[in-house]
Amino acid sequence: MTPGDDGPVLSGWLLGNALANARKASGESVASISRELGVHPQTVRRWENAEVTPSVLVLRGLCAQYGVPPDKQDELEELRERASRPGWWNGSGDWPDATAELLGMEMAAVRIRAWDLTAIPGLLQTPAYARHVIKAVDPSIPPPRVDSGVELRMGRQNEVFGGAVREAVFMIDEAALARMPGGPALRRAQIARLLVPPPAVTVQVMPFSAGPHPALGSFMAFDFDSEVISAGVFVEGSVTGRSRVEIGKAVARYEQVWAWLQAKALTAKQTTEHLEKMMERIDPNEEP
């Protein structure tokens, strides 16, 4: 990602936020602007919610209706161009919108904090571990799709750790370590990956001894280099619930949960000692 480029997802959010603010400042309502442009009100909302990127002509029409100054219009057109660019993941398969949002948030983040309850974080998985986990989540998934999923996770690692992120903290529940799949070689390789993470990455374990806690689902918190949208959270879905993205005021409660997790988790040094003991307990002669 080039300097000053926030990627398609954050650029889309910034554009939508700017359009909503410009409309409100002009005194226009969603209903009035939809009548003037001859579009459905939901279309206006989708532009402002970054669900759809308006065309250049539509954007210029909106700027004219809202009285946006020429220099500000140039900024919005640049945001529109960035929001329209394909993400690095576009050629790797057909992924759900929630996945695209997650990848876009990772692309734009300068700090990442992740809490994982049931598995090693995708950004720290080895290819072999990733393959086991993808097949375990959906045993019916065809082999080519499994291959694509593994490639996507390895691509995420290359993009994040070779991109804008300056700090990343991964907190893993001990339960995820206790139920690692595969044979001894796979588990040893995955633990070795956690013991020697990429630069600027910290790994912490939440021990069983910490007891009950409020973080009953996995999530990733992102900080962005933007004063308008400074943070976002991706909440992982479950069998009964869809993954979702939170921005704005909703992020505050995850900050509170993270502070609690930090207070209860093992320190980085304690985590290293814990992982080293786990490595020692793996029997190389164990049957896979």
Long-range contacts (C-beta under 8 A, 24 or more apart in sequence): 1-107, 1-108, 1-163, 1-164, 5-82, 6-82, 6-108, 6-224, 6-225, 6-226, 7-82, 7-87, 7-104, 7-107, 7-108, 8-82, 8-83, 8-84, 8-85, 8-86, 8-87, 8-104, 9-50, 9-87, 9-100, 9-101, 9-103, 9-104, 9-105, 9-107, 9-108, 10-104, 10-105, 10-107, 10-108, 10-224, 10-226, 10-229, 11-79, 11-82, 11-83, 12-50, 12-53, 12-79, 12-83, 13-50, 13-229, 13-247, 14-79, 14-226, 14-228, 14-229, 15-50, 15-53, 15-76, 15-79, 15-80, 15-83, 16-47, 16-48, 16-49, 16-50, 17-48, 17-228, 17-229, 18-75, 18-76, 18-79, 18-228, 19-47, 19-48, 19-54, 19-62, 19-76, 20-48, 22-62, 22-63, 22-66, 22-68, 23-48, 23-62, 23-66, 25-66, 26-65, 26-66, 26-67, 28-65, 28-66, 33-62, 33-65, 36-65, 37-61, 37-62, 37-65, 50-83, 53-80, 53-83, 53-84, 54-80, 56-80, 88-155, 88-159, 89-152, 89-155, 92-148, 92-151, 92-152, 92-155, 93-145, 93-148, 93-152, 95-152, 96-243, 98-234, 98-237, 98-242, 98-243, 98-244, 98-245, 99-243, 101-234, 101-245, 102-220, 102-234, 102-243, 102-245, 103-156, 103-159, 105-220, 105-222, 105-232, 105-234, 105-245, 106-156, 106-159, 106-160, 106-165, 106-220, 106-222, 107-159, 107-160, 107-163, 107-164, 108-164, 108-222, 108-224, 108-225, 109-160, 109-164, 109-165, 109-222, 109-223, 109-224, 110-164, 110-165, 110-166, 110-167, 110-223, 110-224, 110-225, 111-165, 111-166, 111-167, 111-168, 111-222, 111-223, 112-160, 112-165, 112-167, 112-168, 112-169, 112-220, 112-221, 112-222, 112-223, 113-168, 113-169, 113-171, 113-220, 113-221, 113-222, 113-258, 114-168, 114-169, 114-170, 114-171, 114-218, 114-219, 114-220, 114-221, 115-171, 115-173, 115-215, 115-218, 115-219, 115-220, 115-257, 115-258, 115-261, 116-170, 116-171, 116-172, 116-173, 116-176, 116-218, 117-173, 117-175, 117-176, 117-215, 117-216, 117-217, 117-218, 118-173, 118-175, 118-176, 118-179, 118-218, 119-176, 119-218, 120-172, 120-176, 120-177, 120-180, 120-190, 120-194, 121-170, 121-172, 122-153, 122-156, 123-153, 123-156, 123-157, 123-160, 123-161, 123-168, 123-170, 124-157, 124-170, 124-193, 124-194, 124-197, 124-201, 124-203, 125-153, 125-190, 125-193, 126-186, 126-189, 126-190, 126-193, 127-153, 127-154, 128-182, 128-186, 128-189, 128-190, 129-180, 129-181, 129-182, 129-186, 129-189, 129-190, 130-154, 132-181, 132-182, 132-186, 133-181, 136-181, 157-198, 161-198, 161-199, 161-201, 164-225, 165-200, 166-200, 167-200, 167-202, 168-198, 168-200, 168-201, 168-202, 169-201, 169-202, 169-203, 169-204, 170-197, 170-201, 170-202, 170-203, 170-204, 171-204, 171-205, 171-206, 171-261, 171-262, 171-265, 172-203, 172-204, 172-205, 172-206, 173-205, 173-206, 174-205, 174-206, 174-207, 174-208, 175-208, 177-205, 177-275, 177-278, 182-288, 183-286, 183-287, 183-288, 184-282, 184-283, 184-284, 184-285, 184-286, 184-288, 185-284, 186-288, 187-282, 188-279, 188-282, 188-284, 191-275, 191-278, 191-279, 191-282, 192-279, 194-275, 195-272, 195-275, 195-276, 195-279, 202-268, 203-268, 203-271, 203-275, 204-262, 204-265, 204-266, 204-267, 204-268, 204-271, 205-265, 205-266, 205-270, 205-271, 205-274, 205-275, 206-261, 206-264, 206-265, 206-266, 207-265, 207-266, 207-274, 210-264, 210-265, 213-260, 213-261, 213-264, 214-257, 214-260, 215-257, 215-260, 215-261, 219-254, 221-251, 221-254, 221-255, 221-258
